[in-house]
Amino acid sequence: MLRRLLRQAAPRSTALHLSLRYSALYTAVTLLVFAFAYVETRREVSEMLGDQLEGEAEILRERYQDLGLPGVVGTLEVMVSLNARGSRFALFVGPEGERLYANTPLTPEEAPGRFIDKAKAQVVSSDEEMSGYELRRVHLGPNLLILGVGDHMRMEILEALAAALAVGFGLIAATGLIFGLSIGRRTERRLREIDRTLTAVGRGAIGLRIPEAPRQTSELLRLSGSINATLGELEKLMETQKRISADIAHDLKTPLQRLRQRLERFGLGFAPESPEAMEIEQALESVDHLMSVFQAILRIAEIEDHRRRARFAPVDLAELAARVHDAYEPVAEEKGQILRLKLPERAAWIFGDGELIAQAAVNAVENGLRHCPPGSEIELEVGEAEGAPVLRVSDDGPGVPPEEVGKVFDKFHRVERSRTTPGNGLGLALVKAVADLHEARVGLENLHPGLRLEIRFPPPEPARTTQRGTT
Protein backbone atom coordinates (compact mmCIF):
# COMPACT_ATOMS: atom_id res chain seq x y z
CA MET A 1 0.00 0.00 0.00
CA LEU A 2 2.80 2.42 0.92
CA ARG A 3 4.62 1.63 -2.32
CA ARG A 4 1.44 2.34 -4.31
CA LEU A 5 0.99 5.61 -2.41
CA LEU A 6 4.58 6.55 -3.21
CA ARG A 7 4.06 5.80 -6.90
CA GLN A 8 0.90 7.90 -6.95
CA ALA A 9 2.57 10.79 -5.11
CA ALA A 10 5.83 10.76 -7.08
CA PRO A 11 4.61 12.35 -10.34
CA ARG A 12 2.69 15.07 -8.53
CA SER A 13 4.96 16.32 -5.78
CA THR A 14 8.62 15.86 -4.99
CA ALA A 15 8.06 17.23 -1.48
CA LEU A 16 5.28 14.73 -0.73
CA HIS A 17 7.27 11.94 -2.33
CA LEU A 18 10.34 12.68 -0.20
CA SER A 19 8.24 12.99 2.97
CA LEU A 20 6.70 9.58 2.37
CA ARG A 21 10.09 8.06 1.63
CA TYR A 22 11.54 9.45 4.86
CA SER A 23 8.48 8.18 6.69
CA ALA A 24 9.00 4.73 5.16
CA LEU A 25 12.69 4.82 6.11
CA TYR A 26 11.82 5.87 9.67
CA THR A 27 9.28 3.04 9.87
CA ALA A 28 11.81 0.49 8.58
CA VAL A 29 14.42 1.61 11.12
CA THR A 30 11.83 1.40 13.89
CA LEU A 31 10.96 -2.13 12.77
CA LEU A 32 14.62 -3.14 12.90
CA VAL A 33 15.01 -1.65 16.40
CA PHE A 34 11.90 -3.46 17.61
CA ALA A 35 13.09 -6.74 16.07
CA PHE A 36 16.46 -6.32 17.79
CA ALA A 37 14.68 -5.61 21.09
CA TYR A 38 12.59 -8.76 20.70
CA VAL A 39 15.61 -10.97 19.94
CA GLU A 40 17.61 -9.49 22.82
CA THR A 41 14.72 -9.96 25.24
CA ARG A 42 14.35 -13.59 24.16
CA ARG A 43 18.07 -14.15 24.72
CA GLU A 44 18.01 -12.45 28.14
CA VAL A 45 15.02 -14.51 29.30
CA SER A 46 16.70 -17.71 28.09
CA GLU A 47 19.83 -16.78 30.03
CA MET A 48 17.68 -16.08 33.08
CA LEU A 49 16.14 -19.55 32.84
CA GLY A 50 19.61 -21.03 32.45
CA ASP A 51 20.84 -19.15 35.54
CA GLN A 52 17.83 -20.47 37.45
CA LEU A 53 18.66 -24.06 36.48
CA GLU A 54 22.32 -23.59 37.41
CA GLY A 55 21.29 -22.29 40.83
CA GLU A 56 18.97 -25.24 41.42
CA ALA A 57 21.62 -27.68 40.24
CA GLU A 58 24.05 -26.23 42.80
CA ILE A 59 21.45 -26.74 45.55
CA LEU A 60 20.93 -30.36 44.50
CA ARG A 61 24.68 -31.00 44.56
CA GLU A 62 24.80 -29.75 48.13
CA ARG A 63 21.84 -31.96 49.07
CA TYR A 64 23.54 -34.96 47.50
CA GLN A 65 26.71 -34.32 49.50
CA ASP A 66 24.81 -33.76 52.75
CA LEU A 67 21.86 -36.19 52.51
CA GLY A 68 22.66 -38.54 49.64
CA LEU A 69 20.08 -39.88 47.22
CA PRO A 70 17.09 -39.53 49.60
CA GLY A 71 17.85 -35.83 50.00
CA VAL A 72 18.00 -35.28 46.22
CA VAL A 73 14.78 -37.23 45.59
CA GLY A 74 12.96 -35.36 48.36
CA THR A 75 14.08 -32.03 47.01
CA LEU A 76 12.94 -32.99 43.48
CA GLU A 77 9.52 -33.99 44.81
CA VAL A 78 9.16 -30.63 46.50
CA MET A 79 10.30 -28.75 43.39
CA VAL A 80 7.84 -30.59 41.15
CA SER A 81 4.94 -30.24 43.60
CA LEU A 82 5.50 -26.51 44.09
CA ASN A 83 5.48 -25.84 40.34
CA ALA A 84 1.96 -26.46 39.13
CA ARG A 85 0.83 -27.14 35.54
CA GLY A 86 3.84 -29.32 34.78
CA SER A 87 6.37 -26.53 34.57
CA ARG A 88 9.14 -28.86 35.86
CA PHE A 89 10.98 -31.60 34.06
CA ALA A 90 12.90 -34.05 36.31
CA LEU A 91 14.60 -37.28 35.26
CA PHE A 92 16.95 -38.82 37.88
CA VAL A 93 18.56 -42.16 37.01
CA GLY A 94 21.22 -44.37 38.59
CA PRO A 95 24.44 -45.69 37.07
CA GLU A 96 22.63 -48.69 35.57
CA GLY A 97 19.80 -46.59 34.20
CA GLU A 98 17.43 -47.34 37.02
CA ARG A 99 14.88 -44.57 37.56
CA LEU A 100 15.38 -42.94 40.95
CA TYR A 101 12.82 -40.18 40.27
CA ALA A 102 11.00 -38.95 37.13
CA ASN A 103 7.83 -37.14 36.11
CA THR A 104 8.30 -38.20 32.48
CA PRO A 105 8.46 -41.63 30.83
CA LEU A 106 11.47 -40.62 28.75
CA THR A 107 14.95 -42.04 29.08
CA PRO A 108 18.09 -39.87 29.16
CA GLU A 109 18.81 -40.83 25.56
CA GLU A 110 15.41 -39.44 24.54
CA ALA A 111 16.13 -36.02 26.09
CA PRO A 112 19.40 -34.85 24.55
CA GLY A 113 20.53 -31.25 24.24
CA ARG A 114 19.51 -28.17 26.18
CA PHE A 115 15.88 -27.92 25.09
CA ILE A 116 13.03 -30.37 24.57
CA ASP A 117 9.66 -29.76 23.01
CA LYS A 118 6.62 -29.92 25.27
CA ALA A 119 4.92 -32.69 23.28
CA LYS A 120 8.06 -34.79 23.27
CA ALA A 121 8.70 -34.28 26.99
CA GLN A 122 5.40 -36.03 27.87
CA VAL A 123 5.12 -34.29 31.23
CA VAL A 124 1.65 -34.68 32.68
CA SER A 125 -0.54 -31.54 32.79
CA SER A 126 2.03 -29.33 31.13
CA ASP A 127 1.25 -25.61 30.82
CA GLU A 128 -0.54 -24.76 27.57
CA GLU A 129 1.48 -21.55 27.21
CA MET A 130 4.75 -23.44 27.23
CA SER A 131 6.52 -24.52 24.08
CA GLY A 132 9.04 -26.75 25.89
CA TYR A 133 11.64 -27.03 28.65
CA GLU A 134 15.11 -25.62 29.14
CA LEU A 135 17.31 -28.58 30.22
CA ARG A 136 20.54 -28.97 32.20
CA ARG A 137 22.44 -32.20 32.92
CA VAL A 138 23.82 -32.57 36.46
CA HIS A 139 26.10 -35.47 37.54
CA LEU A 140 25.63 -36.39 41.18
CA GLY A 141 28.26 -39.03 41.76
CA PRO A 142 27.56 -41.94 39.42
CA ASN A 143 23.99 -40.73 38.96
CA LEU A 144 22.59 -38.48 36.22
CA LEU A 145 19.98 -35.82 36.81
CA ILE A 146 18.30 -34.06 33.88
CA LEU A 147 16.62 -31.00 35.31
CA GLY A 148 14.31 -28.78 33.27
CA VAL A 149 12.11 -25.74 33.72
CA GLY A 150 9.24 -24.72 31.47
CA ASP A 151 9.60 -21.69 29.23
CA HIS A 152 6.08 -20.40 30.00
CA MET A 153 7.54 -17.29 31.65
CA ARG A 154 9.61 -16.59 28.55
CA MET A 155 6.61 -17.15 26.30
CA GLU A 156 4.41 -14.86 28.40
CA ILE A 157 7.07 -12.13 28.40
CA LEU A 158 7.67 -12.47 24.69
CA GLU A 159 3.94 -12.54 23.96
CA ALA A 160 3.37 -9.37 25.98
CA LEU A 161 6.44 -7.78 24.42
CA ALA A 162 5.34 -8.75 20.90
CA ALA A 163 1.90 -7.26 21.52
CA ALA A 164 3.42 -4.05 22.93
CA LEU A 165 5.91 -3.81 20.09
CA ALA A 166 3.20 -4.45 17.48
CA VAL A 167 0.98 -1.74 18.94
CA GLY A 168 3.95 0.60 19.31
CA PHE A 169 5.11 -0.09 15.79
CA GLY A 170 1.63 0.51 14.44
CA LEU A 171 1.34 3.80 16.31
CA ILE A 172 4.82 4.92 15.26
CA ALA A 173 4.25 3.91 11.63
CA ALA A 174 0.85 5.61 11.54
CA THR A 175 2.21 8.72 13.26
CA GLY A 176 5.19 8.86 10.91
CA LEU A 177 2.94 8.40 7.89
CA ILE A 178 0.44 11.02 9.08
CA PHE A 179 3.14 13.55 9.90
CA GLY A 180 4.99 12.74 6.68
CA LEU A 181 1.82 13.26 4.66
CA SER A 182 1.00 16.41 6.62
CA ILE A 183 4.45 17.93 6.19
CA GLY A 184 4.64 16.82 2.57
CA ARG A 185 1.22 18.20 1.70
CA ARG A 186 1.88 21.45 3.58
CA THR A 187 5.17 21.83 1.74
CA GLU A 188 3.46 20.88 -1.52
CA ARG A 189 0.76 23.52 -0.97
CA ARG A 190 3.42 26.11 -0.24
CA LEU A 191 5.36 25.20 -3.37
CA ARG A 192 2.14 25.38 -5.39
CA GLU A 193 1.51 28.87 -4.01
CA ILE A 194 5.02 29.88 -5.04
CA ASP A 195 4.53 28.31 -8.48
CA ARG A 196 1.14 29.99 -8.99
CA THR A 197 2.52 33.35 -7.93
CA LEU A 198 5.55 33.12 -10.22
CA THR A 199 3.37 31.91 -13.11
CA ALA A 200 1.00 34.85 -12.62
CA VAL A 201 3.94 37.25 -12.40
CA GLY A 202 5.32 35.78 -15.61
CA ARG A 203 1.98 36.57 -17.26
CA GLY A 204 2.16 40.18 -16.18
CA ALA A 205 0.68 40.34 -12.66
CA ILE A 206 3.91 41.81 -11.33
CA GLY A 207 2.21 43.12 -8.17
CA LEU A 208 1.43 39.65 -6.78
CA ARG A 209 3.39 38.30 -3.82
CA ILE A 210 3.68 34.90 -2.18
CA PRO A 211 1.31 34.77 0.83
CA GLU A 212 2.94 34.59 4.25
CA ALA A 213 2.65 31.28 6.11
CA PRO A 214 4.26 31.47 9.59
CA ARG A 215 3.78 27.74 10.23
CA GLN A 216 6.01 26.77 7.34
CA THR A 217 9.63 25.71 7.70
CA SER A 218 12.24 28.41 7.98
CA GLU A 219 13.76 27.36 4.65
CA LEU A 220 10.48 27.92 2.79
CA LEU A 221 9.91 31.16 4.67
CA ARG A 222 13.35 32.41 3.67
CA LEU A 223 12.77 31.31 0.08
CA SER A 224 9.37 33.03 -0.05
CA GLY A 225 10.83 36.18 1.50
CA SER A 226 13.69 36.23 -0.99
CA ILE A 227 11.32 35.74 -3.93
CA ASN A 228 8.98 38.48 -2.66
CA ALA A 229 11.91 40.86 -2.20
CA THR A 230 13.13 40.08 -5.73
CA LEU A 231 9.64 40.60 -7.14
CA GLY A 232 9.43 43.91 -5.29
CA GLU A 233 12.67 45.13 -6.82
CA LEU A 234 11.58 43.86 -10.23
CA GLU A 235 8.27 45.71 -9.91
CA LYS A 236 10.10 48.93 -9.02
CA LEU A 237 12.39 48.58 -12.03
CA MET A 238 9.50 47.87 -14.38
CA GLU A 239 7.42 50.72 -12.99
CA THR A 240 10.40 53.03 -13.39
CA GLN A 241 10.90 51.88 -16.97
CA LYS A 242 7.22 52.33 -17.79
CA ARG A 243 7.12 55.75 -16.16
CA ILE A 244 10.22 56.91 -18.00
CA SER A 245 8.84 55.66 -21.34
CA ALA A 246 5.46 57.27 -20.71
CA ASP A 247 7.06 60.51 -19.52
CA ILE A 248 9.31 60.70 -22.56
CA ALA A 249 6.40 60.01 -24.89
CA HIS A 250 4.22 62.56 -23.10
CA ASP A 251 6.94 65.23 -23.01
CA LEU A 252 7.76 64.82 -26.70
CA LYS A 253 4.17 64.65 -27.87
CA THR A 254 3.51 68.39 -27.43
CA PRO A 255 6.73 69.57 -29.17
CA LEU A 256 5.99 67.22 -32.06
CA GLN A 257 2.49 68.65 -32.39
CA ARG A 258 3.92 72.17 -32.47
CA LEU A 259 6.54 71.08 -35.01
CA ARG A 260 3.81 69.67 -37.21
CA GLN A 261 1.79 72.86 -37.01
CA ARG A 262 4.83 74.93 -37.98
CA LEU A 263 5.62 72.64 -40.90
CA GLU A 264 2.06 72.92 -42.10
CA ARG A 265 2.15 76.74 -41.91
CA PHE A 266 5.57 76.80 -43.57
CA GLY A 267 4.30 74.57 -46.39
CA LEU A 268 1.54 77.02 -47.24
CA GLY A 269 4.15 79.34 -48.80
CA PHE A 270 5.10 76.86 -51.56
CA ALA A 271 3.33 75.53 -54.60
CA PRO A 272 1.78 72.09 -54.05
CA GLU A 273 4.00 70.37 -56.62
CA SER A 274 7.22 72.15 -55.74
CA PRO A 275 10.22 70.25 -54.33
CA GLU A 276 9.97 72.26 -51.13
CA ALA A 277 6.32 71.22 -50.62
CA MET A 278 7.21 67.58 -51.23
CA GLU A 279 10.03 67.75 -48.68
CA ILE A 280 7.67 69.31 -46.15
CA GLU A 281 5.10 66.56 -46.87
CA GLN A 282 7.70 63.86 -46.16
CA ALA A 283 8.70 65.66 -42.97
CA LEU A 284 5.04 65.72 -41.91
CA GLU A 285 4.78 61.97 -42.55
CA SER A 286 7.82 61.37 -40.36
CA VAL A 287 6.36 63.54 -37.60
CA ASP A 288 3.05 61.67 -37.87
CA HIS A 289 4.92 58.39 -37.56
CA LEU A 290 6.72 59.58 -34.44
CA MET A 291 3.48 60.85 -32.95
CA SER A 292 1.80 57.48 -33.64
CA VAL A 293 4.68 55.72 -31.87
CA PHE A 294 4.40 57.97 -28.82
CA GLN A 295 0.62 57.63 -28.85
CA ALA A 296 0.96 53.82 -28.89
CA ILE A 297 3.46 53.96 -25.99
CA LEU A 298 1.06 56.10 -23.95
CA ARG A 299 -1.81 53.79 -24.86
CA ILE A 300 0.10 50.70 -23.72
CA ALA A 301 1.15 52.44 -20.51
CA GLU A 302 -2.48 53.33 -19.83
CA ILE A 303 -3.55 49.70 -20.37
CA GLU A 304 -0.75 48.27 -18.23
CA ASP A 305 -1.74 50.60 -15.39
CA HIS A 306 -4.88 48.39 -14.97
CA ARG A 307 -7.04 51.40 -14.13
CA ARG A 308 -9.12 50.57 -17.18
CA ARG A 309 -10.66 47.68 -15.21
CA ALA A 310 -13.15 50.19 -13.81
CA ARG A 311 -14.68 50.37 -17.31
CA PHE A 312 -15.23 46.61 -17.61
CA ALA A 313 -18.71 45.53 -18.67
CA PRO A 314 -20.30 42.58 -20.52
CA VAL A 315 -19.14 42.53 -24.15
CA ASP A 316 -20.41 40.34 -26.99
CA LEU A 317 -17.18 39.25 -28.67
CA ALA A 318 -19.06 38.07 -31.77
CA GLU A 319 -20.73 41.48 -32.29
CA LEU A 320 -17.40 43.24 -31.75
CA ALA A 321 -15.66 41.01 -34.32
CA ALA A 322 -18.43 41.67 -36.82
CA ARG A 323 -17.89 45.44 -36.50
CA VAL A 324 -14.13 45.07 -37.01
CA HIS A 325 -14.76 42.90 -40.09
CA ASP A 326 -17.16 45.42 -41.59
CA ALA A 327 -14.61 48.21 -41.08
CA TYR A 328 -11.63 46.36 -42.60
CA GLU A 329 -13.24 44.29 -45.36
CA PRO A 330 -12.96 47.24 -47.83
CA VAL A 331 -9.31 47.73 -46.82
CA ALA A 332 -8.59 44.09 -47.62
CA GLU A 333 -10.32 44.39 -51.00
CA GLU A 334 -8.20 47.41 -51.91
CA LYS A 335 -5.06 45.39 -51.21
CA GLY A 336 -6.31 42.40 -53.21
CA GLN A 337 -6.89 40.32 -50.12
CA ILE A 338 -9.93 38.57 -48.64
CA LEU A 339 -11.05 39.14 -45.06
CA ARG A 340 -13.44 36.43 -43.89
CA LEU A 341 -15.55 36.32 -40.74
CA LYS A 342 -16.50 33.21 -38.78
CA LEU A 343 -18.89 33.62 -35.86
CA PRO A 344 -20.61 31.17 -33.47
CA GLU A 345 -24.35 30.60 -33.60
CA ARG A 346 -24.88 32.40 -30.31
CA ALA A 347 -23.42 35.42 -28.53
CA ALA A 348 -19.94 35.06 -27.01
CA TRP A 349 -20.07 37.12 -23.82
CA ILE A 350 -16.97 38.24 -21.99
CA PHE A 351 -16.40 40.77 -19.22
CA GLY A 352 -14.02 43.51 -20.26
CA ASP A 353 -13.35 46.82 -21.97
CA GLY A 354 -14.99 46.69 -25.39
CA GLU A 355 -12.96 49.57 -26.77
CA LEU A 356 -9.63 47.95 -25.87
CA ILE A 357 -10.69 44.52 -27.12
CA ALA A 358 -11.77 46.09 -30.41
CA GLN A 359 -8.37 47.83 -30.64
CA ALA A 360 -6.62 44.48 -30.06
CA ALA A 361 -8.72 42.85 -32.79
CA VAL A 362 -7.97 45.74 -35.16
CA ASN A 363 -4.23 45.46 -34.50
CA ALA A 364 -4.32 41.69 -35.10
CA VAL A 365 -6.21 42.14 -38.41
CA GLU A 366 -3.93 44.99 -39.53
CA ASN A 367 -0.90 42.81 -38.75
CA GLY A 368 -2.24 40.13 -41.10
CA LEU A 369 -3.14 42.61 -43.83
CA ARG A 370 0.27 44.27 -43.61
CA HIS A 371 2.41 41.13 -43.82
CA CYS A 372 0.39 39.01 -46.27
CA PRO A 373 0.80 39.41 -50.04
CA PRO A 374 -2.09 40.15 -52.44
CA GLY A 375 -4.40 37.19 -52.89
CA SER A 376 -4.03 36.09 -49.29
CA GLU A 377 -6.99 35.19 -47.10
CA ILE A 378 -7.30 36.48 -43.54
CA GLU A 379 -9.97 35.04 -41.27
CA LEU A 380 -11.37 36.72 -38.18
CA GLU A 381 -12.99 34.06 -36.00
CA VAL A 382 -14.83 33.96 -32.68
CA GLY A 383 -15.04 30.50 -31.14
CA GLU A 384 -14.81 28.58 -27.91
CA ALA A 385 -12.11 26.44 -26.29
CA GLU A 386 -12.56 24.61 -22.99
CA GLY A 387 -15.63 26.69 -22.20
CA ALA A 388 -13.82 30.00 -22.77
CA PRO A 389 -14.46 32.51 -25.60
CA VAL A 390 -11.62 32.76 -28.12
CA LEU A 391 -10.76 35.42 -30.70
CA ARG A 392 -8.59 34.16 -33.58
CA VAL A 393 -7.03 35.90 -36.58
CA SER A 394 -5.59 33.45 -39.12
CA ASP A 395 -3.93 33.98 -42.48
CA ASP A 396 -2.18 31.98 -45.20
CA GLY A 397 0.80 34.30 -45.43
CA PRO A 398 4.50 33.62 -44.80
CA GLY A 399 4.22 33.24 -41.02
CA VAL A 400 7.16 33.99 -38.73
CA PRO A 401 10.39 32.08 -38.04
CA PRO A 402 9.98 29.68 -35.09
CA GLU A 403 12.63 31.52 -33.06
CA GLU A 404 10.63 34.76 -33.39
CA VAL A 405 7.28 33.41 -32.13
CA GLY A 406 8.03 34.19 -28.51
CA LYS A 407 9.38 37.69 -29.25
CA VAL A 408 6.75 39.29 -31.47
CA PHE A 409 4.79 40.60 -28.46
CA ASP A 410 7.78 42.55 -27.13
CA LYS A 411 7.68 46.31 -27.56
CA PHE A 412 9.43 47.59 -30.72
CA HIS A 413 10.31 44.04 -31.83
CA ARG A 414 9.97 43.49 -35.57
CA VAL A 415 10.60 40.29 -37.47
CA GLU A 416 11.90 42.31 -40.42
CA ARG A 417 15.30 43.52 -39.25
CA SER A 418 15.64 46.09 -42.04
CA ARG A 419 12.47 47.91 -40.82
CA THR A 420 11.66 49.07 -44.35
CA THR A 421 7.97 48.19 -44.20
CA PRO A 422 5.48 50.41 -42.34
CA GLY A 423 5.02 49.75 -38.66
CA ASN A 424 6.58 50.50 -35.30
CA GLY A 425 6.69 47.13 -33.52
CA LEU A 426 4.00 48.14 -31.03
CA GLY A 427 0.85 46.66 -32.59
CA LEU A 428 1.16 43.17 -31.10
CA ALA A 429 2.62 44.61 -27.88
CA LEU A 430 -0.70 46.44 -27.44
CA VAL A 431 -2.55 43.16 -28.14
CA LYS A 432 -0.51 41.52 -25.38
CA ALA A 433 -1.21 44.40 -22.97
CA VAL A 434 -4.96 44.17 -23.61
CA ALA A 435 -4.89 40.39 -23.12
CA ASP A 436 -2.97 40.74 -19.84
CA LEU A 437 -5.44 43.36 -18.62
CA HIS A 438 -8.27 40.88 -19.21
CA GLU A 439 -6.28 37.95 -17.76
CA ALA A 440 -6.47 36.32 -21.18
CA ARG A 441 -3.87 34.11 -22.83
CA VAL A 442 -2.45 35.25 -26.15
CA GLY A 443 -0.27 33.22 -28.46
CA LEU A 444 0.95 32.70 -32.03
CA GLU A 445 1.02 29.49 -34.01
CA ASN A 446 2.59 28.85 -37.41
CA LEU A 447 0.14 27.02 -39.68
CA HIS A 448 2.58 26.17 -42.53
CA PRO A 449 1.59 28.17 -44.43
CA GLY A 450 0.18 31.05 -42.51
CA LEU A 451 -0.07 32.28 -38.96
CA ARG A 452 -2.75 32.19 -36.29
CA LEU A 453 -3.03 34.67 -33.43
CA GLU A 454 -5.31 33.52 -30.62
CA ILE A 455 -6.63 35.39 -27.58
CA ARG A 456 -8.30 33.03 -25.10
CA PHE A 457 -10.40 34.96 -22.59
CA PRO A 458 -11.34 33.67 -19.13
CA PRO A 459 -14.71 31.86 -18.95
CA PRO A 460 -17.50 34.40 -18.38
CA GLU A 461 -19.15 34.74 -15.00
CA PRO A 462 -22.89 33.97 -15.32
CA ALA A 463 -23.88 36.72 -12.88
CA ARG A 464 -22.22 39.33 -15.10
CA THR A 465 -23.45 38.19 -18.50
CA THR A 466 -26.95 36.80 -17.91
CA GLN A 467 -28.48 40.16 -17.10
CA ARG A 468 -26.98 41.86 -20.16
CA GLY A 469 -27.77 38.90 -22.40
CA THR A 470 -31.47 38.94 -21.54
CA THR A 471 -32.09 42.65 -22.02
GIWO-V459461 format. One record per pair of residues at least 4 apart in sequence whose ideal C-beta (glycine too) atoms are under 7 Angstrom apart, sorted by the first residue. I is the first residue (numbers start at 1). J is the second residue. Records with the same first field share a line. If there is no record, write none. Layout:
I=J ; J
This chain:
1=5
2=6 ; 24
3=7
4=8
5=9 ; 20
6=10 ; 17 ; 20 ; 21
9=13 ; 16 ; 17 ; 20
10=17
12=16
13=17 ; 184 ; 188
14=18
15=19 ; 184 ; 187 ; 188 ; 191
16=20 ; 184 ; 185 ; 188
17=21
18=22
19=23 ; 180 ; 181 ; 183 ; 184
20=24 ; 180 ; 184
21=25
22=26 ; 180
23=27 ; 176 ; 177 ; 180
24=28
25=29
26=30 ; 176
27=31 ; 173 ; 176
28=32
29=33
30=34 ; 169 ; 172
31=35 ; 169
32=36
33=37
34=38 ; 165 ; 169
35=39
36=40
37=41 ; 165
38=42 ; 161 ; 162 ; 165
39=43
40=44
41=45 ; 157 ; 158 ; 161
42=46 ; 158
43=47
44=48
45=49 ; 154 ; 157
46=50 ; 154
47=51
48=52
49=53 ; 134 ; 149 ; 151 ; 154
50=54 ; 134
51=55
52=56 ; 149
53=57 ; 134 ; 136 ; 147 ; 149
54=58 ; 136
55=59
56=60 ; 147
57=61 ; 136 ; 138 ; 147
58=62
59=63
60=64 ; 72 ; 75 ; 138 ; 140 ; 145
61=65 ; 140
62=66
63=67 ; 71 ; 72 ; 75
64=68 ; 71 ; 72 ; 140 ; 141
66=71
67=71
69=73 ; 100
70=74
71=75
72=76 ; 92 ; 140
73=77 ; 92 ; 100 ; 101
74=78
75=79
76=80 ; 90 ; 92 ; 101
77=81
78=82
79=83 ; 88
80=88 ; 90 ; 103
83=87 ; 88
85=125 ; 126 ; 127
86=123 ; 124 ; 125 ; 126 ; 127
87=127 ; 130 ; 149 ; 150 ; 152
88=103 ; 148 ; 149
89=104 ; 121 ; 123 ; 133 ; 135 ; 148
90=101 ; 102 ; 103 ; 147
91=102 ; 104 ; 106 ; 108 ; 111 ; 146
92=100 ; 101 ; 102 ; 143 ; 145
93=97 ; 98 ; 99 ; 100 ; 108 ; 143 ; 144
94=98 ; 100 ; 143
95=142 ; 143
100=143
103=123 ; 124
104=121 ; 122 ; 123
105=122
106=110 ; 111 ; 121 ; 122
108=144 ; 146
111=116 ; 135 ; 146
113=135
114=134 ; 135
115=132 ; 133 ; 134 ; 135
116=120 ; 121 ; 132 ; 133 ; 135 ; 148
117=121 ; 132
118=126 ; 130 ; 131 ; 132
121=132 ; 133
126=130
127=150 ; 152
129=152 ; 155 ; 156
130=150 ; 151 ; 152 ; 155
131=151 ; 155
132=151
133=148 ; 149 ; 150 ; 151
134=148 ; 149 ; 151
135=146 ; 148
136=147
137=144 ; 146
138=145 ; 147
139=144
140=145
151=155
152=156
153=157
154=158
155=159
156=160
157=161
158=162
159=163
160=164
161=165
162=166
163=167
164=168
165=169
166=170
167=171
168=172
169=173
170=174
171=175
172=176
173=177
174=178
175=179
176=180
177=181
178=182
179=183
180=184
181=185
182=186
183=187
184=188
185=189
186=190 ; 216
187=191 ; 220
188=192
189=193
190=194 ; 213 ; 216 ; 220
191=195
192=196
193=197 ; 210 ; 211
194=198 ; 210 ; 224 ; 227
195=199
196=200
197=201 ; 208 ; 209 ; 210
198=202
199=203
200=205 ; 208
201=205 ; 206 ; 208 ; 231
203=436
204=436
206=234 ; 235 ; 238
207=235
209=228 ; 231
210=224 ; 227 ; 228
216=220 ; 221
217=221
218=222
219=223
220=224
221=225
222=226
223=227
224=228
225=229
226=230
227=231
228=232
229=233
230=234
231=235
232=236
233=237
234=238
235=239
236=240
237=241
238=242
239=243
240=244
241=245
242=246 ; 301 ; 304
243=247
244=248
245=249 ; 297 ; 301
246=250 ; 297 ; 298 ; 301
247=251
248=252
249=253 ; 294 ; 297 ; 298
250=298
252=256 ; 294
253=257 ; 291 ; 294
254=258
255=259
256=260 ; 287 ; 290 ; 291
257=261
258=262
259=263 ; 287
260=264 ; 284 ; 287
261=265
262=266
263=267 ; 280 ; 283 ; 284 ; 287
264=284
266=280
267=277 ; 280
270=274 ; 276 ; 277
271=277
272=277
273=277
275=279
276=280
277=281
278=282
279=283
280=284
281=285
282=286
283=287
284=288
285=289
286=290
287=291
288=292
289=293
290=294
291=295
292=296 ; 424
293=297 ; 424 ; 426
294=298
295=299
296=300 ; 424 ; 426 ; 430
297=301
298=302
299=303 ; 430
300=304 ; 426 ; 429 ; 430 ; 433
301=305
302=308
303=308 ; 356 ; 433 ; 434 ; 437
304=433
306=437
308=353 ; 356 ; 437
311=353
312=351 ; 352 ; 353
314=349 ; 351 ; 464 ; 465 ; 468
315=320 ; 350 ; 352 ; 354 ; 357
316=320 ; 347 ; 348 ; 349
317=321 ; 348 ; 350 ; 382 ; 389 ; 391
318=322 ; 343 ; 344 ; 347 ; 348 ; 382
319=323
320=324 ; 354 ; 357 ; 358 ; 361
321=325 ; 341 ; 343 ; 361 ; 380 ; 382 ; 391
322=326 ; 341 ; 343
323=327
324=328 ; 358 ; 361 ; 362 ; 365 ; 380
325=329 ; 339 ; 341 ; 380
328=332 ; 339 ; 365
329=333 ; 339
330=334
331=335 ; 369
332=337 ; 338 ; 339 ; 369 ; 378
335=369 ; 374
336=374 ; 375
337=369 ; 372 ; 374 ; 376 ; 378
338=377
339=378 ; 380
340=377 ; 379
341=380
342=379 ; 381
343=382
344=348 ; 382 ; 383 ; 384
347=469
348=382 ; 389
349=460 ; 465 ; 469
350=389 ; 457 ; 460
351=460 ; 461 ; 464
352=357 ; 438
353=357
354=358
355=359
356=360 ; 434 ; 437
357=361 ; 434
358=362
359=363 ; 430 ; 434
360=364 ; 430 ; 431 ; 434 ; 435 ; 455
361=365 ; 391
362=366
363=367 ; 427 ; 428 ; 430 ; 431
364=368 ; 393 ; 431 ; 453
365=369 ; 378 ; 380 ; 393
366=370 ; 427
367=371 ; 427 ; 428
368=372 ; 378 ; 393 ; 395 ; 397
369=378
370=422 ; 423
371=397
372=376 ; 378 ; 395 ; 397
373=397
376=395 ; 396 ; 397
377=395 ; 396
378=393 ; 395
379=394
380=393
381=392 ; 394
382=389 ; 391
383=390 ; 392
384=388 ; 389 ; 390
385=390 ; 456
387=459
388=456 ; 457 ; 458 ; 459
389=457
390=454 ; 455 ; 456
391=455
392=452 ; 453 ; 454
393=453
394=447 ; 450 ; 452
395=450 ; 451
396=449 ; 450
397=450 ; 451
399=446 ; 447 ; 449 ; 450 ; 451
400=404 ; 405 ; 408 ; 415 ; 444 ; 446 ; 451
402=446
404=408 ; 415
405=444
407=413
408=413 ; 415 ; 428 ; 444
409=428 ; 429 ; 432 ; 442
410=429
411=425 ; 426 ; 429
412=425 ; 426
413=425
414=419 ; 423 ; 425
416=420 ; 421
423=427
426=430
427=431
428=432
429=433
430=434
431=435 ; 442
432=436 ; 442
433=437
434=438
435=440 ; 441 ; 442 ; 455
438=457
439=458
440=455 ; 456 ; 457 ; 458
441=456
442=455
443=454
444=451 ; 453
445=452
446=451
447=451 ; 452
460=464 ; 465
461=465
462=466
465=469
466=470
467=471
